[in-house]
Amino acid sequence: MAGEIQVQHGATGKTLYAIVRNSTASVWQTTTSTFVAYATVNLANYDIAMTEQGTASRYYAGDFPAAAAGDYSVVIFDRGGAAPAESDKVVGVGMVRWTGSAVLALGVSLPAAAAGASTGLLVSGTNAGTTTLGALTVTEATTLTGAVTASNASNNIVGIDVTKISGDATAADNAEAFFDGTGYVGTNNVIPLVTTTTTATNVTTVNGLAAGVITAASIATDAITATKIADGAIDTATFASGATIPRCTLVDTITAYTGNTPQTGDVFPLASTEIADIKAKTDNLPTDPADQSLIIAATNAIIAAVAGVQSDTDNIQTRLPAALIGGRMDSTTGAMATAVLTADALAPDAGTEIGTAVWASVTRTLTSTGLNAVLVDTKTLPTALQIIAALCGGKVSGAGSGTEVFVGLDGETTRATITVDNDGNRTAVVYG
């Protein structure tokens, strides 16, 4: 699609845009490429930009959207601000007949004709829209819209000779044979569901019957007789496995029954013998067996007790180490009773190890906190000793200048800066 929307404007350099609507007034939305219901807040999503041809031609063109085939309304606006607005001036209105990919070319004018004319098309007059044609031969694919009547003047019978159905001449011949009474015999034909059949004759095979189709009333009186059932037609194989046969009523008296004898090896014990065996078993049962509820209660109690043992065992397992060390459990002693730890229980080097640990703790305490806890006029004891050492034995600079600097015993760190007057009196001291 390119340049299908066009308009000639009276000025150059304009910013024009088009809005396209379908037959239901839905508007084309460029952001989704679909027709949607118009909403003022979404106006900026509807505009189709148009570009002026050349430098000052005043002729503007825009692309028609990729919509389905149909007739569409096109309105062209002159944008007055930075974005489309409903107050923008309309500069063009039109209709577009769209094929889906291009604008449909304009048709050719057809000549007017009277009803029954051999040429032309009746487009006006009292019988407008009605044309009587003689023999009509359609050689190309043709679509007839509206009411179309084809008839014979003598008997008002539709006189259309169909030579092909879906392009198949054989199908047309078979359809004629099927409906004209001569009959059509084919193979592998598929016939839609027949809900009601009045009479079916010469049916070769019935593949199935719906439930309840055959009733007592539908079977004739003489339909099933001994002469109509072939010998061997009904035997054991006729019935499905597990099938039962309703009872039979004897209409004659059996006076003698011969011909059948038990098979070799068959045993037919007396019922009294079997009953006696059953009684011998029941005589051994207790006279007052335990009630089922008591057995269930006892069983439940055992199950609960086993569950308690299992729970305690699981608890103990969580407190034991996963593995032994040197055949012993590795554990930590949280507390000991009085006099549990004796001299004999200590290792030979235990005293040395304990003394070393105590001395290390004492010296560490004195170094880090002990001396620092002793204050000399707000100075810790180590700091005071460093100042005294610098004043007594450290280097001094600036003597006689009024400001004397005393360095510590390390020869580098300034420990005190003293200001003196002409008489050597100290007027100010800065430590550190």
C-alpha positions as CSV (number, residue, x, y, z in Angstrom):
1,M,0.0,0.0,0.0
2,A,1.4,3.4,-1.0
3,G,-0.2,6.8,-1.6
4,E,-3.9,5.6,-1.9
5,I,-5.2,8.5,0.2
6,Q,-4.8,11.7,-1.7
7,V,-5.9,15.4,-1.4
8,Q,-5.2,18.7,-3.2
9,H,-4.7,21.4,-0.6
10,G,-4.7,25.2,-1.0
11,A,-1.4,25.7,0.9
12,T,2.1,24.2,1.0
13,G,4.0,23.0,4.1
14,K,0.9,21.7,6.0
15,T,0.8,18.8,8.4
16,L,-2.1,16.7,7.2
17,Y,-3.3,13.4,8.5
18,A,-6.2,11.0,7.6
19,I,-8.6,8.9,9.8
20,V,-10.2,5.8,8.3
21,R,-13.5,4.3,9.5
22,N,-15.4,1.2,8.5
23,S,-19.1,0.7,7.9
24,T,-19.8,0.5,11.7
25,A,-17.9,3.7,12.4
26,S,-15.1,1.9,14.1
27,V,-11.8,3.7,13.6
28,W,-8.5,2.3,12.3
29,Q,-5.9,2.2,15.2
30,T,-2.4,2.4,13.8
31,T,-0.8,1.0,17.0
32,T,-2.7,-2.3,16.8
33,S,-3.6,-2.4,13.1
34,T,-7.2,-3.1,14.0
35,F,-10.6,-1.3,13.9
36,V,-11.6,-0.1,17.4
37,A,-14.3,2.0,19.0
38,Y,-13.5,5.7,18.8
39,A,-12.2,7.3,22.0
40,T,-11.0,10.9,22.3
41,V,-8.0,10.0,24.6
42,N,-6.7,7.7,21.9
43,L,-6.9,10.2,19.0
44,A,-3.1,10.2,18.5
45,N,-3.3,6.4,17.7
46,Y,-5.7,7.0,14.8
47,D,-3.8,9.5,12.6
48,I,-2.3,8.3,9.3
49,A,0.4,10.7,8.2
50,M,0.3,12.4,4.8
51,T,3.3,13.8,2.9
52,E,3.4,16.7,0.5
53,Q,4.7,15.7,-3.0
54,G,7.7,17.7,-4.2
55,T,8.7,20.9,-2.4
56,A,5.5,23.0,-2.8
57,S,3.0,21.0,-4.8
58,R,0.2,21.4,-2.2
59,Y,-0.7,17.8,-3.2
60,Y,-0.6,15.4,-0.2
61,A,-0.7,11.5,-0.2
62,G,-0.8,8.9,2.5
63,D,-0.9,5.1,2.7
64,F,-4.2,3.2,3.1
65,P,-3.9,0.7,6.0
66,A,-3.7,-3.1,5.6
67,A,-7.5,-3.6,6.2
68,A,-9.7,-6.3,4.8
69,A,-11.6,-5.7,1.6
70,G,-14.5,-3.4,1.9
71,D,-15.8,0.2,1.6
72,Y,-14.3,2.7,4.0
73,S,-14.8,6.4,4.9
74,V,-11.7,8.6,4.8
75,V,-11.5,12.1,6.5
76,I,-8.4,14.3,6.1
77,F,-7.5,16.9,8.8
78,D,-5.1,19.9,8.9
79,R,-3.2,19.5,12.2
80,G,-3.0,22.8,14.1
81,G,-0.9,21.8,17.0
82,A,1.8,19.4,18.1
83,A,-0.6,16.4,18.2
84,P,-3.9,15.6,16.5
85,A,-6.9,17.3,18.2
86,E,-10.7,17.1,17.6
87,S,-10.6,20.8,16.8
88,D,-8.4,20.3,13.7
89,K,-9.9,21.6,10.5
90,V,-11.3,19.1,8.0
91,V,-9.8,19.5,4.5
92,G,-11.0,16.4,2.7
93,V,-13.7,13.7,2.8
94,G,-14.1,10.6,0.7
95,M,-14.9,6.9,0.3
96,V,-12.4,4.2,-0.7
97,R,-13.5,0.8,-2.1
98,W,-10.6,-1.5,-0.9
99,T,-9.8,-4.9,-2.3
100,G,-7.5,-5.8,0.6
101,S,-4.4,-4.7,-1.2
102,A,-5.4,-1.9,-3.5
103,V,-8.1,0.6,-4.4
104,L,-10.7,-1.0,-6.6
105,A,-10.7,0.5,-10.1
106,L,-13.7,2.5,-11.2
107,G,-16.3,0.5,-13.2
108,V,-17.4,1.0,-16.8
109,S,-20.8,2.6,-17.4
110,L,-23.4,0.1,-18.7
111,P,-26.1,1.1,-21.3
112,A,-29.7,1.3,-20.2
113,A,-32.2,-1.1,-21.9
114,A,-35.8,-2.0,-21.8
115,A,-37.1,-5.3,-20.3
116,G,-36.4,-8.2,-22.6
117,A,-33.9,-6.3,-24.6
118,S,-31.3,-8.4,-26.4
119,T,-28.5,-6.1,-25.3
120,G,-27.8,-3.8,-22.4
121,L,-29.0,-3.8,-18.8
122,L,-32.3,-2.4,-17.4
123,V,-31.3,0.1,-14.8
124,S,-34.3,2.5,-14.8
125,G,-38.0,2.5,-15.5
126,T,-41.1,1.0,-14.0
127,N,-39.6,-2.5,-14.4
128,A,-36.1,-1.6,-13.2
129,G,-34.3,-4.6,-11.9
130,T,-36.4,-7.1,-13.8
131,T,-35.0,-8.6,-17.1
132,T,-36.4,-11.5,-19.1
133,L,-33.8,-13.5,-20.8
134,G,-34.2,-16.2,-23.4
135,A,-31.9,-19.2,-23.7
136,L,-28.9,-18.3,-21.4
137,T,-25.6,-20.1,-21.6
138,V,-23.1,-19.3,-18.8
139,T,-19.6,-20.2,-19.8
140,E,-17.6,-18.7,-16.9
141,A,-17.9,-18.8,-13.2
142,T,-20.9,-16.6,-12.4
143,T,-22.5,-15.5,-9.1
144,L,-26.2,-14.6,-9.2
145,T,-27.5,-12.5,-6.3
146,G,-31.0,-11.8,-5.3
147,A,-34.1,-13.8,-6.4
148,V,-33.5,-15.7,-9.7
149,T,-36.3,-17.6,-11.4
150,A,-35.8,-19.9,-14.3
151,S,-39.0,-21.4,-15.7
152,N,-40.7,-23.0,-18.7
153,A,-43.7,-21.0,-20.0
154,S,-45.9,-24.1,-20.5
155,N,-45.6,-25.8,-17.2
156,N,-43.6,-23.4,-15.0
157,I,-40.9,-26.1,-14.4
158,V,-37.4,-24.9,-13.8
159,G,-35.5,-25.5,-17.0
160,I,-31.9,-25.5,-16.0
161,D,-29.7,-28.2,-17.4
162,V,-26.7,-28.9,-15.1
163,T,-23.9,-30.6,-16.9
164,K,-21.4,-30.5,-14.1
165,I,-21.4,-30.5,-10.3
166,S,-18.2,-28.9,-8.9
167,G,-16.7,-29.3,-12.3
168,D,-17.5,-33.1,-12.4
169,A,-19.7,-34.3,-15.2
170,T,-19.9,-37.9,-13.8
171,A,-21.2,-36.4,-10.5
172,A,-24.0,-34.7,-12.4
173,D,-25.0,-37.9,-14.2
174,N,-25.0,-39.9,-10.9
175,A,-27.2,-37.3,-9.2
176,E,-29.7,-37.5,-12.1
177,A,-29.8,-41.4,-11.8
178,F,-30.3,-41.1,-8.1
179,F,-33.3,-38.9,-8.2
180,D,-35.1,-39.8,-11.5
181,G,-36.2,-43.2,-10.4
182,T,-33.8,-45.3,-12.5
183,G,-31.6,-45.7,-9.4
184,Y,-27.9,-45.3,-9.0
185,V,-25.7,-48.2,-7.9
186,G,-22.3,-47.2,-6.6
187,T,-19.7,-48.5,-4.2
188,N,-18.3,-47.1,-1.0
189,N,-21.0,-44.4,-0.9
190,V,-21.5,-42.3,2.3
191,I,-25.1,-41.5,3.1
192,P,-25.9,-39.1,6.0
193,L,-27.8,-40.2,9.0
194,V,-31.3,-41.5,8.2
195,T,-33.6,-41.0,11.1
196,T,-36.7,-42.8,9.8
197,T,-37.1,-45.5,7.2
198,T,-40.5,-46.6,6.2
199,T,-39.6,-49.9,4.5
200,A,-36.2,-51.4,3.9
201,T,-36.0,-54.3,1.4
202,N,-33.2,-56.5,0.2
203,V,-30.9,-55.5,3.1
204,T,-27.8,-57.7,2.9
205,T,-26.1,-56.9,6.2
206,V,-27.1,-54.9,9.3
207,N,-24.0,-53.7,11.2
208,G,-25.8,-52.7,14.3
209,L,-29.1,-51.9,16.0
210,A,-29.9,-49.3,18.6
211,A,-30.9,-50.4,22.1
212,G,-34.5,-51.4,22.4
213,V,-35.2,-51.6,18.6
214,I,-36.3,-55.3,18.7
215,T,-39.4,-55.7,21.0
216,A,-41.8,-58.5,21.5
217,A,-44.4,-56.8,19.4
218,S,-42.0,-56.4,16.5
219,I,-41.4,-60.2,16.2
220,A,-44.1,-62.0,14.2
221,T,-45.8,-65.0,15.8
222,D,-44.2,-67.6,13.6
223,A,-40.9,-65.6,13.1
224,I,-39.0,-68.0,15.4
225,T,-39.8,-71.7,15.2
226,A,-37.9,-75.0,15.3
227,T,-37.9,-75.3,11.5
228,K,-36.4,-71.8,11.0
229,I,-33.5,-72.4,13.3
230,A,-30.8,-74.4,11.7
231,D,-29.2,-77.4,13.5
232,G,-26.3,-76.2,15.5
233,A,-27.2,-72.5,15.1
234,I,-27.4,-72.1,18.9
235,D,-24.6,-73.8,20.9
236,T,-22.2,-73.0,23.7
237,A,-20.1,-70.7,21.4
238,T,-23.2,-68.6,20.7
239,F,-23.3,-67.2,24.2
240,A,-20.8,-64.8,25.7
241,S,-18.6,-65.9,28.6
242,G,-20.6,-65.7,31.8
243,A,-24.0,-65.3,30.1
244,T,-27.0,-66.8,31.9
245,I,-30.2,-68.3,30.5
246,P,-33.5,-67.6,32.2
247,R,-35.2,-70.6,33.8
248,C,-37.1,-73.0,31.6
249,T,-40.6,-74.3,32.5
250,L,-41.1,-78.0,31.7
251,V,-44.4,-78.6,30.0
252,D,-44.0,-82.4,29.9
253,T,-43.5,-85.0,32.6
254,I,-40.1,-86.7,32.6
255,T,-40.7,-90.3,33.3
256,A,-37.3,-91.7,32.6
257,Y,-33.9,-90.1,32.1
258,T,-31.2,-92.3,30.7
259,G,-28.1,-92.1,28.6
260,N,-25.8,-89.9,30.8
261,T,-23.4,-91.3,33.4
262,P,-20.9,-89.6,35.6
263,Q,-17.4,-89.2,34.1
264,T,-14.6,-91.4,35.4
265,G,-13.0,-90.0,38.4
266,D,-15.9,-87.7,39.4
267,V,-16.7,-87.6,43.1
268,F,-20.1,-86.5,44.5
269,P,-19.8,-86.5,48.3
270,L,-23.0,-86.4,50.4
271,A,-24.0,-83.0,51.8
272,S,-24.2,-84.6,55.3
273,T,-20.5,-85.4,55.1
274,E,-19.5,-81.9,54.2
275,I,-21.7,-80.5,57.0
276,A,-20.1,-82.8,59.5
277,D,-16.6,-81.5,58.6
278,I,-17.8,-78.0,59.0
279,K,-19.3,-78.7,62.5
280,A,-16.0,-80.4,63.6
281,K,-14.2,-77.1,62.9
282,T,-16.7,-74.9,64.6
283,D,-16.8,-77.1,67.7
284,N,-13.1,-76.1,68.4
285,L,-14.0,-72.4,68.5
286,P,-14.1,-70.7,72.0
287,T,-17.5,-70.5,73.6
288,D,-17.1,-66.8,74.2
289,P,-14.6,-65.3,71.7
290,A,-13.2,-61.8,72.4
291,D,-15.2,-58.9,71.0
292,Q,-13.8,-57.4,67.9
293,S,-13.7,-53.9,69.5
294,L,-11.5,-55.2,72.3
295,I,-9.0,-56.7,69.9
296,I,-8.9,-53.4,68.0
297,A,-8.4,-51.4,71.2
298,A,-5.5,-53.7,72.3
299,T,-3.9,-53.5,68.9
300,N,-4.2,-49.7,68.9
301,A,-2.6,-49.6,72.4
302,I,0.4,-51.7,71.2
303,I,0.8,-49.5,68.1
304,A,0.8,-46.3,70.3
305,A,3.4,-47.8,72.7
306,V,5.6,-48.8,69.8
307,A,5.3,-45.2,68.4
308,G,6.4,-43.8,71.8
309,V,9.5,-46.1,71.9
310,Q,10.3,-45.0,68.3
311,S,10.0,-41.3,69.3
312,D,12.3,-41.7,72.3
313,T,14.8,-43.7,70.2
314,D,14.8,-41.0,67.6
315,N,15.4,-38.4,70.3
316,I,18.4,-40.2,71.8
317,Q,19.9,-40.7,68.3
318,T,19.9,-36.9,67.8
319,R,22.0,-36.5,71.0
320,L,24.6,-39.0,70.1
321,P,27.7,-38.3,67.9
322,A,27.5,-39.7,64.4
323,A,30.8,-41.6,64.9
324,L,33.2,-42.7,67.7
325,I,36.7,-41.3,68.1
326,G,39.3,-43.8,69.4
327,G,36.4,-46.0,70.4
328,R,34.9,-43.3,72.6
329,M,32.2,-40.7,72.2
330,D,33.6,-37.2,71.6
331,S,31.6,-34.8,73.9
332,T,31.9,-31.5,75.7
333,T,31.5,-31.3,79.5
334,G,29.3,-28.5,80.6
335,A,29.6,-28.9,84.4
336,M,31.3,-31.2,86.9
337,A,30.5,-32.1,90.5
338,T,32.6,-30.9,93.4
339,A,36.1,-32.6,93.7
340,V,35.7,-34.4,90.4
341,L,39.0,-33.0,89.1
342,T,41.9,-34.4,91.2
343,A,45.6,-34.3,90.9
344,D,45.6,-37.8,89.7
345,A,43.2,-36.8,86.9
346,L,45.6,-34.2,85.6
347,A,48.2,-35.0,83.0
348,P,51.9,-34.6,84.0
349,D,52.2,-31.4,81.9
350,A,48.9,-29.9,83.0
351,G,50.5,-27.6,85.6
352,T,52.9,-26.1,83.0
353,E,50.1,-25.6,80.5
354,I,47.9,-23.9,83.1
355,G,50.7,-21.7,84.4
356,T,51.6,-20.6,80.8
357,A,48.0,-19.7,80.1
358,V,47.6,-17.8,83.3
359,W,50.8,-15.8,82.8
360,A,49.9,-14.9,79.2
361,S,46.5,-13.7,80.4
362,V,48.1,-11.6,83.2
363,T,50.7,-10.0,81.0
364,R,48.1,-9.3,78.3
365,T,45.9,-7.6,80.8
366,L,48.7,-5.5,82.2
367,T,49.8,-4.4,78.8
368,S,46.4,-3.5,77.4
369,T,44.5,-2.3,80.4
370,G,46.5,-2.4,83.6
371,L,48.9,0.5,83.2
372,N,46.5,2.5,81.2
373,A,44.1,2.4,84.2
374,V,46.7,4.4,86.2
375,L,46.2,8.2,85.5
376,V,48.6,11.0,86.2
377,D,46.7,14.4,85.9
378,T,44.4,12.8,83.2
379,K,47.3,11.3,81.4
380,T,47.8,7.5,81.4
381,L,50.9,6.2,83.2
382,P,52.6,5.1,79.9
383,T,51.9,8.6,78.3
384,A,53.2,10.4,81.4
385,L,56.4,8.4,81.4
386,Q,57.0,9.1,77.7
387,I,56.6,12.9,78.4
388,I,58.9,12.8,81.4
389,A,61.6,10.8,79.5
390,A,61.5,13.3,76.6
391,L,61.9,16.3,79.0
392,C,64.7,14.7,80.9
393,G,66.7,12.8,78.3
394,G,65.2,13.6,74.8
395,K,66.4,15.9,72.1
396,V,65.4,19.6,72.3
397,S,65.2,22.2,69.5
398,G,64.4,25.9,69.5
399,A,66.1,26.7,72.8
400,G,66.4,30.5,73.3
401,S,63.8,31.2,70.6
402,G,60.9,31.2,73.0
403,T,59.5,27.9,71.7
404,E,61.2,24.6,72.7
405,V,60.3,21.2,71.2
406,F,61.2,18.0,73.1
407,V,61.5,14.7,71.2
408,G,60.9,11.3,72.8
409,L,63.6,8.7,73.4
410,D,63.0,7.3,69.9
411,G,64.5,10.5,68.6
412,E,61.5,11.2,66.3
413,T,58.2,11.6,68.1
414,T,57.4,15.0,69.6
415,R,56.3,14.6,73.1
416,A,56.0,18.3,74.4
417,T,56.2,21.8,72.9
418,I,56.9,24.5,75.5
419,T,56.6,28.3,75.2
420,V,59.0,30.3,77.5
421,D,59.5,34.0,78.2
422,N,62.8,36.0,78.3
423,D,63.4,34.8,81.9
424,G,62.9,31.1,80.9
425,N,59.6,30.7,82.5
426,R,57.2,28.3,80.9
427,T,54.0,30.1,79.8
428,A,52.4,27.3,77.8
429,V,52.9,23.5,77.3
430,V,51.4,21.4,74.5
431,Y,51.8,17.6,75.0
432,G,52.1,15.3,72.1
